[in-house]
Amino acid sequence: QVSLVESGGGLVQAGGSLRLSCAASGRTFSSYTMAWFRQAPGKEREFVALITNFGGNTNYANSVKGRFTISRDNAKNTQYLQMNSLKPEDTAVYYCAGRISPGISTRKESYSYWGQGTQVTVSS
């Protein structure tokens, strides 16, 4: 019954910025740990960032630390991924994910709810 819809992807030149949004259905968004994963062609889906319930804690993949920022607006049932200083290797389909457990996990198998993804392409 939980629906996640990503938006905000597009084409950007290296060094540029994009902000991704993930809109969630329902009234229990604030109780979910939310995350972003990405998948490049021919590669496994990998963890990018997560934010715990009410935004108390965040975690980032080493490859995006200092460049990406995850946030959430529980009143709007929406989470965001601000991506700065983008690199060509950031090119991928980005997926919004959610889980009910309060524990922190960077494993895709731990997330029960997924969006359909939004394409991010970074040109050199």
Phi, psi and chi 1 to 4 in degrees:
 res  aa     phi    psi   chi1   chi2   chi3   chi4
   1 GLN       -  -17.3  -65.4 -177.2    8.8      -
   2 VAL   -81.8  129.4  176.3      -      -      -
   3 SER  -120.7  130.1  178.5      -      -      -
   4 LEU  -121.4  131.1  -56.5  175.5      -      -
   5 VAL  -130.5  118.5 -179.5      -      -      -
   6 GLU   -89.2  154.4  -56.2   95.3  -24.2      -
   7 SER  -156.2  166.3   62.3      -      -      -
   8 GLY   104.3   -4.3      -      -      -      -
   9 GLY   -71.7  169.2      -      -      -      -
  10 GLY   167.3 -165.6      -      -      -      -
  11 LEU  -104.1  129.7  174.7   63.9      -      -
  12 VAL  -142.8  149.9   64.7      -      -      -
  13 GLN   -78.7  150.4 -170.7  173.8   -0.8      -
  14 ALA   -51.8  135.9      -      -      -      -
  15 GLY    93.7  -11.3      -      -      -      -
  16 GLY   -84.8 -173.3      -      -      -      -
  17 SER  -133.7  153.0  -61.3      -      -      -
  18 LEU  -144.0  152.2  -74.1  173.1      -      -
  19 ARG  -122.2  119.5 -170.7 -177.2   74.6  162.1
  20 LEU   -93.2  145.8  -54.2 -176.8      -      -
  21 SER  -123.4  150.3  -61.7      -      -      -
  22 CYS  -134.6  112.3  173.5      -      -      -
  23 ALA   -95.7  129.1      -      -      -      -
  24 ALA  -112.5  145.2      -      -      -      -
  25 SER   -87.3  164.9   64.7      -      -      -
  26 GLY    88.8  175.8      -      -      -      -
  27 ARG  -110.1    5.5  -64.5 -175.7  176.3 -177.7
  28 THR  -106.7   18.4   59.4      -      -      -
  29 PHE   -54.6  -39.5  174.8   76.2      -      -
  30 SER   -64.8  -19.2   61.8      -      -      -
  31 SER   -88.7   -4.8   67.4      -      -      -
  32 TYR   -95.5  142.6  -79.3   65.7      -      -
  33 THR   -81.3  130.4  -67.5      -      -      -
  34 MET  -114.7  152.3  -57.1  -62.4  -63.3      -
  35 ALA  -149.4  164.6      -      -      -      -
  36 TRP  -121.0  134.4  -69.6   92.9      -      -
  37 PHE  -122.7  164.8  -70.4   76.1      -      -
  38 ARG  -143.5  155.1   66.5 -173.3 -177.6 -173.9
  39 GLN  -141.2  117.3 -172.9  166.5   18.3      -
  40 ALA   -90.6  157.6      -      -      -      -
  41 PRO   -55.4  129.5  -27.2   36.4      -      -
  42 GLY    77.7    4.9      -      -      -      -
  43 LYS  -121.1  163.3  -64.3 -175.1  177.3 -179.3
  44 GLU   -75.1  154.4  -64.0  -68.0  -36.8      -
  45 ARG   -68.3  129.0 -170.1  169.5  -59.6 -174.9
  46 GLU  -124.1  152.5   66.0  176.3    0.8      -
  47 PHE   -69.1  141.0  169.1   77.3      -      -
  48 VAL  -116.7  -54.6  176.0      -      -      -
  49 ALA  -163.0  156.8      -      -      -      -
  50 LEU  -142.5  160.3   66.9   81.6      -      -
  51 ILE  -141.8  131.2 -175.6  165.8      -      -
  52 THR   -81.0  178.3   56.9      -      -      -
  53 ASN   -51.8  131.9  -61.8   -7.6      -      -
  54 PHE    63.8   12.5  -54.2  101.8      -      -
  55 GLY    73.4   23.5      -      -      -      -
  56 GLY   -69.4  -30.7      -      -      -      -
  57 ASN  -141.9  148.6  -68.7  -76.9      -      -
  58 THR  -131.1  158.8   58.7      -      -      -
  59 ASN  -147.3  142.3 -163.6    3.3      -      -
  60 TYR  -133.1  147.6  -61.9   90.6      -      -
  61 ALA   -65.4  147.3      -      -      -      -
  62 ASN   -57.8  -32.2  -71.2  -26.0      -      -
  63 SER   -68.5  -17.2   59.6      -      -      -
  64 VAL  -119.4   -2.2  -53.8      -      -      -
  65 LYS   -57.8  134.4  -75.8 -177.5  178.3  178.3
  66 GLY    85.1  -10.3      -      -      -      -
  67 ARG  -116.5  -35.2  -60.1 -172.0  -62.3  119.5
  68 PHE  -108.1  148.0  -69.3   10.5      -      -
  69 THR  -134.7  125.2  -58.0      -      -      -
  70 ILE   -99.3  141.7 -171.8  170.8      -      -
  71 SER  -150.1  171.4   62.1      -      -      -
  72 ARG  -148.8  150.3   64.2 -165.5  -62.1  164.3
  73 ASP  -124.9   97.1 -173.8  -21.9      -      -
  74 ASN   -65.8  -30.8  -69.4  -26.3      -      -
  75 ALA   -64.1  -28.2      -      -      -      -
  76 LYS  -102.6    3.4  -63.4 -179.0  178.8  179.5
  77 ASN    51.9   45.7  -74.8   -7.9      -      -
  78 THR  -138.2  140.8  -56.5      -      -      -
  79 GLN  -119.4  160.3   69.8  153.5  -32.2      -
  80 TYR  -134.1  155.4  -53.8   91.8      -      -
  81 LEU  -132.6  106.6 -176.0   68.0      -      -
  82 GLN   -86.6  121.2  178.6   65.5   47.7      -
  83 MET  -116.2  116.0  -55.0 -175.9  -65.2      -
  84 ASN  -116.3  163.4  -61.2  -35.2      -      -
  85 SER    49.6   48.2  -58.6      -      -      -
  86 LEU   -65.3  145.1  -76.4  162.7      -      -
  87 LYS  -119.8  156.0  -55.8  174.8 -179.1  178.9
  88 PRO   -55.2  -32.9  -30.0   37.6      -      -
  89 GLU   -70.9   -7.3   49.6  -96.6   45.6      -
  90 ASP   -80.8   -8.5  -65.4  -41.0      -      -
  91 THR   -60.5  124.0  -64.3      -      -      -
  92 ALA  -178.2  170.7      -      -      -      -
  93 VAL   -87.3  126.4  175.9      -      -      -
  94 TYR  -101.2  130.8  -77.1   70.8      -      -
  95 TYR  -116.6  135.7  -64.0   90.3      -      -
  96 CYS   -86.3  139.5  177.6      -      -      -
  97 ALA  -140.3  153.0      -      -      -      -
  98 GLY  -140.7  153.4      -      -      -      -
  99 ARG  -147.0  149.5   66.9 -165.4  -60.5 -100.5
 100 ILE   -82.6  -34.4  -62.7  175.1      -      -
 101 SER   -56.1  137.2  174.1      -      -      -
 102 PRO   -75.1  -10.8   29.9  -36.6      -      -
 103 GLY   -70.3  155.8      -      -      -      -
 104 ILE   -92.5  128.8  -63.7  175.5      -      -
 105 SER  -142.7  136.6  176.9      -      -      -
 106 THR  -103.6    8.4   61.6      -      -      -
 107 ARG   -90.3  129.8  -60.9  173.6   61.0 -108.5
 108 LYS   -62.2  -28.3   62.3 -178.3 -175.4  -65.8
 109 GLU   -67.3  -17.2  -66.2   82.2    3.9      -
 110 SER   -82.4   -9.7  -62.5      -      -      -
 111 TYR  -103.3  130.1  -70.1   81.5      -      -
 112 SER   -93.8  -26.3  -59.9      -      -      -
 113 TYR  -120.7  134.0  -54.0  103.4      -      -
 114 TRP  -137.2  144.4  -65.6   85.5      -      -
 115 GLY   -84.9  178.9      -      -      -      -
 116 GLN   -87.7   -9.7  -66.8 -175.5  -27.7      -
 117 GLY    98.1  154.7      -      -      -      -
 118 THR  -136.0  135.6 -174.8      -      -      -
 119 GLN   -80.1  131.0  177.0   70.1   48.8      -
 120 VAL  -119.8  122.9  172.6      -      -      -
 121 THR  -124.3  124.4  -58.2      -      -      -
 122 VAL  -114.2  118.1 -175.5      -      -      -
 123 SER   -92.5  151.2   62.2      -      -      -
 124 SER   -88.6      -   59.8      -      -      -
